[in-house]
């Protein structure tokens, strides 16, 4: 088995309109499973703003470093889905009334595994004009990791001719405000190592854009090894020093061996 892309939820729907500041709701898709890994890419067509999300529903969200450049601010949020889909996540900007795109990718690990970041996001520049646009590859640390490159531009765009071995995920236009396009792909790596660069060809000229590339991995086990009672915060921290991680599941804390 391997990491698979379960589904993608964009807001707005492709070709729709959404502007900042929000909040923008991303509805949990049907069929979500415990330990699905949620990766949300957000971009505002403006500068100097902060993108954030709510923490309702009991999910533990991790906000990753923002990229503020080239007519846009981008941010990634991730969480290990805990099985509670009672409250849909929302994302908002601290300001702006321009284009605001939020795209949820739901990744599914091999049964019995959990997921986390393998290689942190790397941002880069994207030159203007139509033609081949290449994102420099990264070196993954874990066999079976998934590498996710993203091209984002402050305009409407069409992409084609993706490098072989990579799978297109979404080509998303938001027509609100002054427009934004997000094109994303992915590749599951059989072994740890260099992903190689990845290229795609855009059809239109555009304002300067930006790129992102990041890798996710499988690790550990989602099988509970201890659930006799609830644990205190002190016990959770102590467990971490002994090679265990603690997760809130159902009515109590479960302790799991770390890889």
C-alpha positions, 0 to 999 in steps of 0.5 A: 500500500501507499499514500493516496490522494482521497479527494480535493475540496476547493473554495470556491469551486473552479471558475467561481469567485471568492474574495478575502477576508472570509472566513471561507468554509471548506466542508469535510468531504464524505468518507473521511477516515481517522488519520486521513491527512489534511493539507490546505493550500490558501492564497490571497492576491495581496501582500502584508496579510496573515492567513489563519484558520479556526480550531473548532471541531477538535482538530489540531491544525499546524500553520506552516510558514507563510510566503508573502511575495509577487502579489500574493500571500500563501500559507499551508495548514495541515492536520491529522484528522481525528474523526470528528467532522461535526464542524467544518474548518474555516480560513480567513485573512487578516485583511484585503478584499481581493481574491482568496483561494483555499484548496483542501487535499485529503491524503490517505495513508496505508492502513495502520499508519499516520502521516506528517511532514517529510520535507518542509515547504520551499517557496520560489519565484515564477517568471512572467510569460507563457511557456515551460515553468520548472520547480526545482526538486527536493530530496525526500527523507522517507521511502514512500513519501509524496511530493507536492509541487504548486504553481500559483499566479495572480491571474487566470491560467491553463496548464499542460505538459506536466513532467512524466511521472507526476500526476496533475491534482488540480488546475484552479481558477478563482475569478473573484477580485483580480483573479488567481490560479493554483496548479498542483501535482504530486508524485509518490516516491518509491524510495527516499532521495531526489524527486527531480525537477517538475515542469508544466507549461502555461498558456497565458502571460501573467504577472509574476507568480510563486511556487511551492514544493513540500513532501509528506510521509507515513510513519509510526502506527495508528494502532493504540497500545494503551488506553486504560485511562485518560492521561494528564498533560504531564504524562503525555509529555513524559510519554513523548520522551520515551518514544511515544506520542499521545493523541486525543481519540474518542473519550480518552488519550491513546498512546502510540509508539513512534517510528 
